[in-house]
Structure formats: structure tokens, C-alpha cells
Amino acid sequence: MEFSLIQIFAFVIVGFFATSYGVLVGAGGGFIIGPTLMLLFDFSPQSAVGTSILCVSIASLSGAISYYRLKIVDVRSTILFSIAAMPGAILAVIGLEKIDSALFNILFSIILFLTGLYVYWSPSKSENKNLLKDFNKVKKNFWKTKREINTKAGENYKYTFIEPIATSVNVIFGFISSFFGIGGGPLRTPTLVYFFNFPVKVATATSVATMSIYTLFGSSAHFVSGNVEISAVIPLGIGGIFGSQFGVIISKRLKGRLVMKLLSFAMIAIAISMGIEGFNNL
């Protein structure tokens, strides 16, 4: 596809704002880029997904480097989550051609919508300081682990979680990420916060860092399948790099609860968009 200078400039703007918001809430930005490519630039669903996931990969890598420098990333979890997500990310490219995407969109949109409402109204467990009283009493083993994160800004986070389960669910997130081109963060971040006691900022940074690794495999598979529009990726990626840095800067100034509310808005918006698309394709 060939694009005009105005369209290329529009790609840069979309990449900037999508990834600013996406990296801020740990969702990547693909949930904005994908639908925008289909609605405004007449991309096919496959090309929109493939192009979007590669842009998410570029922006997430940029954001992950910044989060890592701030010492907010749970590095061990990032590695484990990425390894678990890789098979799902690759299988999704095959599934994109074989699964009834309309029905899948509708079912997933319902789950995402309800989860978004829950995230908006419910405080995270990690905000409950009573849960941290017995942190030192928890014995680390194969089943349960504990983490202590000391950030560059002097913040101290302590949390415990069941590592094998937290790692395993990322197989699903990897599939969702590559199938829809949304990055997986819209579900990973709240899952880490509400089910595995991750502090919000740690969950956000770790989710972005995880996406920066496994989306490389998903986007590579999409590229091989011919689903990536390189002429759009370049301006989107440039905007995404700057946008992700802006998102990290903003995240340092926001409280964790506000970040989760912003994420809930993104989840509800994605759910509505996917639901409409699903019904239109029935």
C-alpha cells in the first residue's frame, strides 16, 4: 500500500497517542492502533493485526527500557511470562485463518467489558497494607514466591504470589495478543494486580517489558505470513517510540489507583469496539 504525506503524518500521531496511553496503563497501545487502521485507513483485519502487533513490539521495547532504568520491572517474572507467552503468540497467527473470529470477538468482548467494570470499581489487593504484614513469614518455594522491588525513586514494593500459575496464564495472553493485535496487556496487568498481588506500577512495567519480548515472535510470524504493512509500521513506530517515553514520564506522576481506572476505560473501549466488529461480521 502507498500512503500520502498526510496519512504518514497521521500514522505518527496515532502511534504517539496510542502508545502514550498504552504504556502508561501497561496495555501496549495496539487496542487503539488496530481499530484505527481498519476504520480510517481501510486495512484488512489481518494486516491491521500484524501491523499493530509489530508497532506494539517497538513501543513496548522503548517503554520497557525506561521502566527498567527506573527499577520498577520484575525481571524474573518478565522472563518467565515471555517464555510462556511465545507459543500462544505464534499459534494465534495460525488461528487467525482458521477460528471464527466474529464469535470469538463477541465472547472476548463480553469478558473484557465485565473485567473493565470490575477493575474500575474494585481496589487492588496490593493496596491493602495488611496483606504485607506477614511478608517476612512467607517461605519461598516452588509454589509460592515473594518479591521485593526497590525503585530508583526510593519506593519499596513487597508482594507474594503463586509463580507457576502466574506464568502459565501468559500462554493465553500471548495468544490473545497476537490474535487481536492488542498486546495482551489489557488482561495481563489487571490479572497481576487482582489475582497475584502485584503493585500497580510493578504490574504495569512488567507487563510492558513482557510484551517487548514475546511480541517480537508474534510480529515475526505475522510478517512471514504477509500481514505486516512496513510502510505504515515505520511512521507508527517512530510515533510509538516517543509516545512510550511520554507514557513512562506521566506514569511517575500518577497514583496506582488512577492508573487502574485509566486501564479500565481502555478495556471497556476495546470491548465495545470488538463487540461491534464481531456482530458486524456475523
Stockholm file with secondary structure:
# STOCKHOLM 1.0

chainA/1-282         MEFSLIQIFAFVIVGFFATSYGVLVGAGGGFIIGPTLMLLFDFSPQSAVGTSILCVSIASLSGAISYYRLKIVDVRSTILFSIAAMPGAILAVIGLEKIDSALFNILFSIILFLTGLYVYWSPSKSENKNLLKDFNKVKKNFWKTKREINTKAGENYKYTFIEPIATSVNVIFGFISSFFGIGGGPLRTPTLVYFFNFPVKVATATSVATMSIYTLFGSSAHFVSGNVEISAVIPLGIGGIFGSQFGVIISKRLKGRLVMKLLSFAMIAIAISMGIEGFNNL
#=GR chainA/1-282 SS CCCCHHHHHHHHHHHHHHHHHHHHHTSCSHHHHHHHHHHHHCCCHHHHHHHHHHHHHHHHHHHHHHHHHTTCCCHHHHHHHHHHHHHHHHHHHHHHHHSCHHHHHHHHHHHHHHHHHHHHHSCCGGGCGGGGTTGGGCCCCSSCEEEEEECTTSCEEEEEECHHHHHHTHHHHHHHHHHHTSCSHHHHHHHHHHHSCCCHHHHHHHHHHHHHHHHHHHHHHHHHTTCCCHHHHHHHHHHHHHHHHHHHHHHTTSCHHHHHHHHHHHHHHHHHHHHHHHHHTC
#=GC SS_cons         CCCCHHHHHHHHHHHHHHHHHHHHHTSCSHHHHHHHHHHHHCCCHHHHHHHHHHHHHHHHHHHHHHHHHTTCCCHHHHHHHHHHHHHHHHHHHHHHHHSCHHHHHHHHHHHHHHHHHHHHHSCCGGGCGGGGTTGGGCCCCSSCEEEEEECTTSCEEEEEECHHHHHHTHHHHHHHHHHHTSCSHHHHHHHHHHHSCCCHHHHHHHHHHHHHHHHHHHHHHHHHTTCCCHHHHHHHHHHHHHHHHHHHHHHTTSCHHHHHHHHHHHHHHHHHHHHHHHHHTC
//
